[in-house]
């Protein structure tokens, strides 16, 4: 399929997302960037999500499928998109009017194989801003050293990203892993297997909504444990010499962490081990604010 030169394809996977879906779609439709398509994939929703999508059918592309999971829904959207750039976006988050334009303008000044991401603001269920979230700025690192940090844990909120469509179509999303880790697995495969560049825009470009029914709040204890497994699986696809080099540097990176960081990571492990799996809010906040931020 021929891809449009500067078009940005926004793919929104939808599953029982009626509560915030209108606001999310309207934020995508309100972009000042002119060359954009919005593809919503209804993954067998049983609520009113499809009815809401159909209200926008003259402005967006709606794809419906039987419930097959997040990765499958994303892949359906990726197959349908015609833009140069792929933007994965969740049906409960909000873009600012300048979000896509800022991402695309930044992309023009970088190599074509770069995944761009940004900082973000956290909002509650009512849309009230709780805090800002600043990712660690690793823009000066080379690909290898960035990947070492990525192996140490998630560095990117996928809803802030702009991804080359060619990369998304080539790698696709892994349908065989924990849905919460689909984005992390994709970034690892892009970085380690494709040597993709990553670039942070150091200002917030979206509102990320925190609420109890979102996917990232479900069984987060098991998802955090599976982070290491995902990393090992991707590493296993590398030649032995390169894999050993990554493991060596990752070990050295972990050893050089400040004691405060090591203590917080130990605390997270203990929380994950002894608290019930449905005790997710405190763990998520702890993980986001104390460990991931400013690694």
TAHU-V685668 format. One record per pair of residues at least 6 apart in sequence whose C-alpha atoms are under 7 Angstrom apart, sorted by sequence separation. I is the first residue (numbers start at 1). J is the second residue. D is the distance in whole Angstrom. If there is no record, write none. Layout:
BEGIN
i=I j=J d=D
i=I j=J d=D
END
This chain:
BEGIN
i=123 j=129 d=4
i=124 j=130 d=7
i=190 j=196 d=6
i=191 j=197 d=7
i=122 j=129 d=6
i=123 j=130 d=5
i=42 j=50 d=7
i=121 j=129 d=7
i=122 j=130 d=6
i=138 j=146 d=7
i=174 j=182 d=6
i=235 j=243 d=6
i=53 j=62 d=7
i=122 j=131 d=5
i=173 j=182 d=7
i=121 j=131 d=6
i=122 j=132 d=6
i=121 j=132 d=4
i=120 j=132 d=6
i=121 j=133 d=6
i=103 j=116 d=7
i=120 j=133 d=5
i=173 j=186 d=6
i=119 j=133 d=6
i=120 j=134 d=7
i=119 j=134 d=5
i=119 j=135 d=6
i=44 j=64 d=7
i=135 j=155 d=7
i=39 j=60 d=6
i=40 j=61 d=6
i=41 j=62 d=6
i=42 j=63 d=6
i=43 j=64 d=6
i=44 j=65 d=6
i=38 j=60 d=5
i=39 j=61 d=5
i=40 j=62 d=5
i=41 j=63 d=5
i=42 j=64 d=5
i=43 j=65 d=5
i=44 j=66 d=5
i=37 j=60 d=7
i=38 j=61 d=6
i=39 j=62 d=6
i=40 j=63 d=6
i=41 j=64 d=6
i=42 j=65 d=6
i=43 j=66 d=6
i=44 j=67 d=4
i=43 j=67 d=5
i=43 j=68 d=7
i=158 j=183 d=6
i=14 j=40 d=7
i=43 j=69 d=7
i=264 j=290 d=7
i=265 j=291 d=7
i=8 j=35 d=6
i=9 j=36 d=6
i=10 j=37 d=6
i=11 j=38 d=6
i=12 j=39 d=6
i=13 j=40 d=6
i=14 j=41 d=6
i=15 j=42 d=6
i=264 j=291 d=7
i=7 j=35 d=5
i=8 j=36 d=5
i=9 j=37 d=5
i=10 j=38 d=5
i=11 j=39 d=5
i=12 j=40 d=5
i=13 j=41 d=5
i=14 j=42 d=5
i=15 j=43 d=5
i=6 j=35 d=7
i=7 j=36 d=5
i=8 j=37 d=6
i=9 j=38 d=6
i=10 j=39 d=6
i=11 j=40 d=6
i=12 j=41 d=6
i=13 j=42 d=6
i=14 j=43 d=6
i=15 j=44 d=7
i=16 j=45 d=5
i=18 j=47 d=7
i=15 j=45 d=5
i=16 j=46 d=6
i=18 j=48 d=6
i=43 j=73 d=6
i=154 j=184 d=6
i=261 j=291 d=7
i=16 j=47 d=5
i=18 j=49 d=5
i=17 j=49 d=6
i=41 j=73 d=6
i=16 j=49 d=6
i=180 j=215 d=7
i=41 j=77 d=6
i=180 j=216 d=6
i=39 j=77 d=6
i=117 j=156 d=7
i=118 j=160 d=6
i=117 j=160 d=5
i=118 j=161 d=7
i=180 j=223 d=7
i=117 j=161 d=4
i=147 j=191 d=6
i=116 j=161 d=5
i=117 j=162 d=6
i=147 j=192 d=7
i=160 j=205 d=7
i=178 j=223 d=7
i=185 j=230 d=6
i=189 j=234 d=6
i=115 j=161 d=7
i=116 j=162 d=5
i=160 j=206 d=6
i=188 j=234 d=7
i=115 j=162 d=6
i=116 j=163 d=7
i=115 j=163 d=5
i=115 j=164 d=7
i=113 j=164 d=7
i=221 j=272 d=5
i=143 j=195 d=6
i=143 j=197 d=6
i=221 j=277 d=6
i=13 j=70 d=7
i=219 j=277 d=5
i=103 j=162 d=6
i=219 j=278 d=6
i=13 j=73 d=6
i=139 j=199 d=6
i=220 j=280 d=6
i=13 j=74 d=6
i=139 j=200 d=6
i=218 j=280 d=7
i=137 j=200 d=6
i=217 j=280 d=6
i=217 j=281 d=7
i=32 j=97 d=6
i=11 j=77 d=6
i=31 j=97 d=4
i=32 j=98 d=6
i=24 j=91 d=5
i=27 j=94 d=6
i=28 j=95 d=6
i=30 j=97 d=6
i=31 j=98 d=6
i=33 j=100 d=6
i=24 j=92 d=6
i=27 j=95 d=5
i=33 j=101 d=5
i=24 j=93 d=6
i=27 j=96 d=7
i=31 j=100 d=7
i=32 j=101 d=7
i=90 j=159 d=6
i=21 j=91 d=5
i=24 j=94 d=5
i=27 j=97 d=7
i=88 j=158 d=7
i=89 j=159 d=5
i=20 j=91 d=6
i=21 j=92 d=6
i=23 j=94 d=7
i=88 j=159 d=6
i=9 j=81 d=6
i=20 j=92 d=5
i=9 j=82 d=7
i=9 j=83 d=5
i=17 j=91 d=6
i=87 j=161 d=6
i=153 j=227 d=7
i=8 j=83 d=5
i=87 j=162 d=5
i=7 j=83 d=4
i=8 j=84 d=6
i=9 j=85 d=6
i=10 j=86 d=6
i=11 j=87 d=6
i=12 j=88 d=6
i=86 j=162 d=6
i=87 j=163 d=6
i=6 j=83 d=7
i=7 j=84 d=5
i=8 j=85 d=5
i=9 j=86 d=5
i=10 j=87 d=5
i=11 j=88 d=5
i=12 j=89 d=5
i=13 j=90 d=7
i=14 j=91 d=6
i=85 j=162 d=6
i=86 j=163 d=5
i=4 j=82 d=6
i=6 j=84 d=6
i=7 j=85 d=7
i=8 j=86 d=6
i=9 j=87 d=6
i=10 j=88 d=6
i=11 j=89 d=6
i=12 j=90 d=6
i=85 j=163 d=6
i=86 j=164 d=6
i=3 j=82 d=5
i=4 j=83 d=5
i=5 j=84 d=6
i=8 j=87 d=7
i=10 j=89 d=7
i=12 j=91 d=6
i=85 j=164 d=5
i=86 j=165 d=5
i=2 j=82 d=7
i=3 j=83 d=5
i=4 j=84 d=6
i=84 j=164 d=6
i=85 j=165 d=5
i=151 j=231 d=6
i=3 j=84 d=6
i=84 j=165 d=5
i=83 j=165 d=7
i=114 j=196 d=6
i=115 j=197 d=6
i=116 j=198 d=6
i=117 j=199 d=6
i=118 j=200 d=5
i=119 j=201 d=7
i=113 j=196 d=6
i=114 j=197 d=5
i=115 j=198 d=5
i=116 j=199 d=5
i=117 j=200 d=5
i=118 j=201 d=4
i=119 j=202 d=6
i=121 j=204 d=6
i=113 j=197 d=6
i=114 j=198 d=5
i=115 j=199 d=6
i=116 j=200 d=6
i=117 j=201 d=6
i=118 j=202 d=6
i=119 j=203 d=5
i=120 j=204 d=4
i=123 j=207 d=6
i=125 j=209 d=7
i=114 j=199 d=7
i=118 j=203 d=6
i=119 j=204 d=4
i=120 j=205 d=6
i=121 j=206 d=6
i=122 j=207 d=6
i=123 j=208 d=6
i=124 j=209 d=6
i=125 j=210 d=7
i=118 j=204 d=6
i=119 j=205 d=6
i=120 j=206 d=5
i=121 j=207 d=5
i=122 j=208 d=5
i=123 j=209 d=5
i=124 j=210 d=5
i=125 j=211 d=6
i=118 j=205 d=6
i=120 j=207 d=6
i=121 j=208 d=6
i=122 j=209 d=6
i=123 j=210 d=6
i=124 j=211 d=7
i=120 j=208 d=7
i=122 j=210 d=7
i=78 j=168 d=7
i=79 j=169 d=7
i=78 j=169 d=6
i=75 j=172 d=6
i=75 j=173 d=6
i=148 j=246 d=7
i=148 j=249 d=7
i=71 j=173 d=5
i=148 j=250 d=6
i=71 j=174 d=6
i=72 j=175 d=6
i=71 j=175 d=5
i=99 j=205 d=5
i=71 j=179 d=7
i=70 j=179 d=6
i=96 j=205 d=6
i=95 j=205 d=7
i=96 j=206 d=6
i=71 j=182 d=7
i=95 j=206 d=5
i=94 j=206 d=6
i=95 j=207 d=6
i=94 j=207 d=5
i=93 j=207 d=6
i=94 j=208 d=7
i=93 j=208 d=5
i=93 j=209 d=5
i=92 j=209 d=6
i=136 j=293 d=6
i=135 j=293 d=6
i=136 j=294 d=5
i=134 j=293 d=6
i=135 j=294 d=6
i=136 j=295 d=6
END
